[in-house]
Amino acid sequence: MGGEPLYLAPRLGRGLRSFLESPGLPHLLADGLGSPLDVVVPEQLAANVEQFRSVYGRHHLSGQVFFAHKANRSSALLRRLAATDAGVDVASLRELQHALGSGFTPDRITATGPKNPEFLWLAARTSVTVGVDSLDELEQLAVLGRKFAIPRLRVLLRLSGFEASGVRVLSRRSRFGTPMKECETLLEAVERHSDVIDLAGVAYHLDTTSVTEKATALEGCLRVLEECRGRGLRPSVVDIGGGFGVDYLADGEQWERYTTELTAAVLGTRPPLTWGGHGYGLRNEAGTLRGSLGLYPAHRPVAGPRYLDELLAHPAASFGGRPLAGLLLEHLYDLHVEPGRALLDQCGLTLARVLEVRTQDSGGELLVRLAAKADDVGLEEHGVLVDPVVVPRDPARAAAGPVAVHLFGSLCLETDLITRRTVFLPRRPEPGDLLAFANTAGYCMDFHATHAQQQPVARKVAVWQEGGAWRWCLDDQYWPTASMGGVGYDMGGAQ
């Protein structure tokens, strides 16, 4: 393949970089526990909570940071989170049970998402705050409260379909939440069930990266809270969900160059950059580019806490252009956020063993087969393009220079591609080497993992540093006391 290599080098924080550079450590763990192997860093999660908390401090706001549990099922991460002041947002019965068993008290748990009767009952019985998605769900909750004589249930009304000062309506539809045009009916139901329902506040969650759209939704929530006060209700919480994003790449110029070259490849003005000419949503129709790029913006310099900071500073058009944070502070509203991906930034990676490396018949690319399935490394499933890091079995082996490779999984399926993209690596991988996929903790470890063809899913280990050395234990053996000298296996003096 001609031209310069198109790298998409991952952004590596100090912790992940130190782990990968620890002599022999990644191979020692993968040799003992198998490939693929998920590695989580609980202490990084605690540090990320503090970064979000600092945004609250800058804007003088109160409220809670809730981790969206669906992003990762790790017990180690959840237990470490329980040792902070953060909360957890659960979206299933098992997630609620997991949170309660990991050290969270009900006042630090919010139940959201689609709810079956068992999930709704346990949420009500344990007095966690329930994010109500619809009028029907509110009615079900009221029935449960009366039937089982449960104390008044704290609820958040999840809303959708917000208007921007009468100018435009958000075009992004959602199957979650009650449309704003039906809000009055919902508030009437809250009043009708006031003996069992305690309205804590309102909420939204938009699947968008647009600060403007999220700001419009927050303005809509503030208007609803004003209406609530007019009705004699006293809600005090605005929950704005998550979607604050992660910056996956170390160099934004690499992202710009890659997407430009991908467009050229789709148009046929340069050699293909994907297996089978896949266009990631782009297509060539008689020399004209059609479609849209269906990828996560892997380079996002304004992401995570910085995104929240920018949102809070955004002017509210329907409130005289005043910053949203100022409006929340003026009315003494609590701000709740539910980041998943953003709270897990730099909290883990996935190791996969190289099984085979061979040359393709046509072209100069290498075919690299890994001891992992595509479902075990879900970066591409979430539209994230980022290069793996080669961790050689023998570090002394001389680097051969840049190579173009296609990464395949271990299933007997043509479609089992770790990524459809041609990946450029700074050195040729060899059987026995590891490829480390960085920053997979948010949605990309086990959200799509399966036991297809009776192949195992990745085991998970927690790692932390103690006295300059890395220590580890199996994920379900980790408790916060581990980093205080409890259970753990010493990995020597790796810095």
Secondary structure, DSSP 8 states (H G I E B T S, - for coil): --SS-----B---HHHHHHHHSTTHHHHHHHHH-SSEEEE-HHHHHHHHHHHHHHHHHTT--EEEEEEGGG---HHHHHHHHTSS-EEEE-SHHHHHHHHHTT--GGGEEE-SS--HHHHHHHHHTT-EEEE-SHHHHHHHHHHHHHTT---EEEEEEEE--EETTTEE-----SSSEEGGGHHHHHHHHHHTTTTEEEEEEE-------HHHHHHHHHHHHHHHHHHHHTT----EEE---------BS-HHHHHHHHHHHHHHHHTSS---BGGG--TTEEEETTEEEE---S--S--SS-THHHHHHHHHSEEGGGTTEEHHHHHHHTT-EEEE--STGGGTTSEEEEEEEEEEEE-SSSS-EEEEESS-GGGSTTGGGT-----EEE-SSTTS-----EEEEEE-SSS-TT-BS-SB-EEESS---TT-EEEEES-TTTTTTSS---GGG----EEEEEEEETTEEEEEEGGG--GGGGGT-S-EE--S--
